[in-house]
C-alpha cells in the first residue's frame, strides 16, 4: 500500500485564497473579514497604486486599528497575494465559445491585457513562481483549454500559453505606463508619441546607434498601431505551422534546458568577482567616453552651423 501523502503546510496567504484557513472567530466587530480587508486594499491600489497599500492605510479606510487587521491577514505579502487574486478574477467564459484554437488564444491574450488595464498595479507585484491561487490557476487552465484539441503535447501547450501570457504582460506594462503619463501630464497619446520621437531624434545619432536611428527616421515612434500584436500573430503563425507538422507525423520539438549563467560556478571566487568589477568599470568608462564624444560632435556641428555664411 502506498504511503499517505504528507499534509501540505501552505503559506497563510495561499491557504486563505483557497478558503482552507478560517477567519478568526472573534474580532473587533463581526463585519470584519478577510474579504473586506482585501476589497479595501484593492480600492486603494486602483486609486493610488500598489505603493499606497499598507496595513495602516487599509485599517484607516475600514475604520479600525492596524493591529485588528493582523488577526485576519498576518503579513503584507499575504495581503498583496490576496489582492492579486481578487484583481485577477476569473477568465471570461466567452473565450471557450469561440471557434478554433487560434481565435480562443487571441481572446485569451486580449482578456489578460484588459485585466492589466483595469488593475495596472498588478504589474508591480513581483513574479514568484507558478500560479498557486484559484483564480490564477483558472486562467492557466483556460489557456490550456484553448489548445486541448490540438496535436501539441501538454508541455508544448503550457509553453505556448506562457509565451502568450508574456506578450500580454509586456503589452499591459506599456499601456499602463502610457496611461500614467497621460494622467500626470494631461497629454494625449499623439502628444506623448511626438515628445518621445523628438527626444530620440535629439539623442540617437547614426554614428552611435545606426539601426535605432534608421528606425527613428522611419517614424516608428510616431506609429500609433500596437507593436505587440505583430509578435503575437507571428508566434501563433509559428505554432500553427508546427501543429501542421506534428499532425502530419513530424517529430517533436527538442526540449531546451533553462538558460543559466555560465560563470555561476566560479562566481564566489574573489579574483573572479574583482575581474568582473573591472569589466563593469571599463564598460562604464567606455560609455562615458562615447557620451563625451557625442557631446563634442554636437558642439562642433553647432559651431560649424553658426560659422557658415548665410545662404
C-alpha positions in Angstrom: 0.0 0.0 0.0 1.3 3.4 -0.9 2.1 5.7 2.0 -0.3 8.6 2.6 0.9 11.9 1.3 2.1 14.3 3.9 -0.3 17.2 4.7 0.8 20.4 2.9 2.0 23.2 5.1 0.6 26.0 2.9 1.6 29.6 3.4 -1.2 31.6 5.2 -2.0 33.7 2.1 -2.3 30.7 -0.2 -4.5 28.9 2.4 -6.7 32.0 2.6 -7.0 32.2 -1.1 -8.2 28.6 -1.3 -10.6 29.0 1.6 -8.9 26.5 3.8 -7.8 28.9 6.5 -10.6 30.1 8.7 -11.2 33.7 9.7 -10.7 34.4 13.4 -13.9 33.6 15.4 -13.5 36.8 17.4 -12.7 40.2 16.2 -13.3 43.9 16.8 -16.6 43.7 15.0 -18.5 40.8 13.4 -18.5 42.6 10.0 -14.7 42.5 9.7 -13.4 39.8 7.3 -10.6 38.9 5.0 -12.8 39.8 2.1 -13.5 43.3 3.3 -9.8 43.9 4.0 -8.8 42.7 0.5 -11.6 44.8 -1.1 -10.4 47.9 0.7 -6.8 47.3 -0.3 -7.7 46.8 -3.9 -9.7 50.1 -3.9 -6.6 51.9 -2.5 -4.3 50.3 -5.2 -6.7 51.1 -8.0 -6.8 54.7 -6.9 -3.2 55.3 -5.8 -1.0 52.4 -6.9 0.4 49.4 -5.0 2.9 51.5 -3.1 0.0 53.3 -1.3 -1.2 50.0 0.2 -0.2 49.4 3.8 -1.9 47.7 6.8 -2.3 51.2 8.3 -3.9 52.6 5.2 -6.3 49.7 4.8 -7.2 49.9 8.5 -7.9 53.6 8.3 -10.1 53.0 5.3 -12.1 50.4 7.2 -12.2 52.4 10.5 -10.1 50.0 12.5 -6.6 49.9 14.0 -3.8 48.2 12.1 -3.4 45.5 14.8 -7.0 44.4 14.3 -6.2 43.6 10.7 -3.4 41.3 11.6 -5.9 38.9 13.2 -7.1 38.2 9.6 -4.2 38.8 7.4 -0.9 38.4 9.2 1.6 39.8 6.7 1.7 42.4 4.0 2.9 39.8 1.4 -0.2 37.7 2.2 -2.4 40.8 1.6 -0.8 41.5 -1.7 -1.2 37.9 -2.8 -4.9 38.1 -1.9 -5.3 41.5 -3.7 -3.8 40.0 -6.8 -6.1 37.0 -6.6 -9.1 39.4 -6.3 -8.0 41.6 -9.2 -7.2 38.7 -11.4 -10.8 37.3 -11.2 -11.9 34.5 -13.5 -11.3 34.3 -17.2 -14.3 35.2 -19.4 -16.4 32.1 -20.3 -16.9 33.6 -23.8 -13.3 32.5 -24.7 -14.3 28.9 -24.8 -17.3 29.6 -27.1 -15.1 30.9 -30.0 -14.3 28.7 -33.0 -10.8 27.4 -33.3 -7.7 27.4 -31.0 -6.3 30.5 -32.5 -9.3 32.7 -32.0 -9.6 31.4 -28.5 -6.0 32.0 -27.7 -6.2 35.6 -29.2 -9.2 36.3 -27.0 -7.3 34.9 -24.0 -4.5 37.3 -24.7 -6.9 40.2 -25.1 -8.7 39.4 -21.8 -5.3 39.3 -20.0 -4.4 42.7 -21.3 -7.8 44.1 -20.3 -7.3 42.8 -16.8 -4.0 44.7 -16.5 -5.6 47.9 -17.7 -8.4 47.6 -15.1 -5.8 47.0 -12.3 -2.4 48.2 -13.5 -0.8 47.8 -10.1 -0.9 44.1 -10.5 2.0 44.5 -12.9 4.1 45.8 -9.9 3.6 42.6 -8.0 6.8 40.5 -8.1 6.5 37.2 -10.0 7.3 34.5 -7.5 6.6 31.3 -9.5 3.8 29.2 -10.9 0.2 30.1 -10.0 -0.8 28.9 -6.5 -4.2 30.6 -6.1 -7.6 29.6 -7.5 -8.1 32.5 -10.0 -4.5 32.4 -11.3 -4.9 28.6 -11.8 -8.2 29.2 -13.5 -6.6 31.5 -16.1 -3.8 28.9 -16.7 -6.4 26.2 -17.1 -8.4 28.4 -19.6 -5.2 29.0 -21.6 -4.5 25.3 -21.8 -8.2 24.6 -22.7 -7.8 26.7 -25.9 -5.2 24.2 -27.1 -6.9 21.0 -25.9 -7.9 19.8 -29.4 -4.5 20.5 -30.9 -1.8 17.9 -31.6 0.5 19.7 -29.1 1.8 17.8 -26.0 0.9 19.1 -22.6 4.4 20.6 -22.3 4.0 22.4 -25.6 0.6 23.7 -24.7 2.0 25.1 -21.5 4.9 26.6 -23.3 2.7 28.4 -25.8 0.4 29.7 -23.1 3.4 31.1 -21.2 4.5 32.9 -24.4 1.1 34.5 -24.8 0.8 35.5 -21.2 4.3 37.0 -21.5 3.1 39.1 -24.5 0.1 40.2 -22.5 2.2 41.2 -19.5 4.5 43.4 -21.6 1.6 44.9 -23.5 -0.1 45.7 -20.2 3.1 47.3 -18.8 3.5 49.6 -21.8 -0.2 50.6 -22.0 -0.3 51.2 -18.2 2.9 53.3 -18.5 1.3 55.5 -21.1 -1.8 55.8 -19.0 0.2 57.0 -16.0 1.9 59.6 -18.2 -1.4 60.8 -19.6 -2.8 61.2 -16.1 0.2 63.1 -14.8 0.8 65.4 -17.8 -2.7 65.6 -19.4 -1.1 64.7 -22.7 -2.9 62.6 -25.3 -1.3 59.6 -27.0 -0.3 61.5 -30.0 1.4 64.2 -27.9 3.3 61.6 -25.9 4.4 59.9 -29.2 5.7 63.2 -30.7 7.6 64.1 -27.5 9.2 60.7 -27.4 10.1 60.9 -31.1 11.6 64.3 -30.6 13.7 63.0 -27.7 15.0 60.1 -29.7 15.8 62.3 -32.7 17.9 64.6 -30.4 19.7 61.8 -28.5 20.1 58.9 -31.0 22.8 59.5 -33.6 23.5 57.4 -36.7 27.2 57.1 -35.7 26.5 55.6 -32.3 23.2 53.7 -32.9 22.8 53.3 -36.7 20.0 50.8 -36.7 18.0 52.5 -34.0 18.4 55.9 -35.8 17.2 54.3 -39.0 14.1 53.2 -37.2 13.6 56.6 -35.7 13.9 58.2 -39.1 11.3 55.8 -40.4 8.9 57.1 -37.8 8.4 54.0 -35.7 7.8 56.1 -32.6 5.0 58.0 -34.3 3.2 54.9 -35.4 0.1 54.5 -33.2 -0.5 50.8 -34.0 0.0 48.1 -31.5 3.6 46.8 -31.9 2.9 43.7 -29.7 0.2 42.4 -32.0 2.8 41.6 -34.6 4.7 39.4 -32.2 1.5 37.7 -31.1 0.5 37.0 -34.6 3.9 35.6 -35.7 4.0 33.5 -32.5 0.7 31.9 -33.5 1.8 31.5 -37.1 4.8 29.5 -35.9 2.6 27.4 -33.6 0.2 26.7 -36.4 3.0 25.6 -38.7 4.4 23.4 -36.0 0.9 21.8 -35.4 0.6 21.0 -39.1 4.0 19.3 -39.0 3.0 17.3 -35.9 -0.4 16.4 -37.4 1.5 15.0 -40.4 3.6 12.8 -38.2 6.6 15.1 -37.8 9.0 14.9 -34.9 8.5 16.6 -31.5 10.4 19.8 -30.9 13.6 19.1 -29.0 13.3 20.4 -25.4 15.8 23.1 -24.4 17.3 23.5 -20.9 16.9 26.7 -18.9 19.4 29.4 -19.7 22.0 29.5 -16.9 24.8 31.8 -16.0 28.0 30.0 -17.3 30.0 31.8 -14.7 27.8 30.7 -11.8 30.2 28.0 -10.5 33.1 30.5 -10.1 31.0 33.5 -9.0 32.2 33.1 -5.4 35.8 33.3 -6.3 37.2 36.7 -5.1 39.6 37.2 -8.1 36.7 36.4 -10.4 34.5 39.0 -8.7 37.3 41.6 -8.9 37.8 40.8 -12.6 34.1 41.2 -13.3 34.1 44.5 -11.4 37.0 45.6 -13.6 35.0 44.8 -16.7 32.0 46.8 -15.4 34.3 49.7 -14.6 35.8 49.6 -18.1 32.4 49.4 -19.7 31.3 52.5 -17.7 34.4 54.4 -18.8 33.7 53.4 -22.4 30.1 54.6 -22.1 31.3 57.9 -20.6 33.9 58.4 -23.4 31.3 57.7 -26.1 28.9 60.1 -24.4 31.6 62.8 -24.3 32.4 62.1 -28.0 28.8 62.6 -29.0 28.6 65.8 -27.0 31.8 67.2 -28.6 30.5 66.2 -32.1 27.2 68.0 -31.4 29.1 71.1 -30.2 31.4 71.0 -33.3 28.4 70.7 -35.6 26.7 73.6 -33.9 29.8 75.8 -34.2 30.1 74.9 -37.9 26.5 75.8 -38.5 26.9 79.1 -36.8 30.1 79.9 -38.7 28.6 79.0 -42.1 27.7 82.1 -44.2 24.1 82.7 -44.7 22.9 81.2 -48.0 
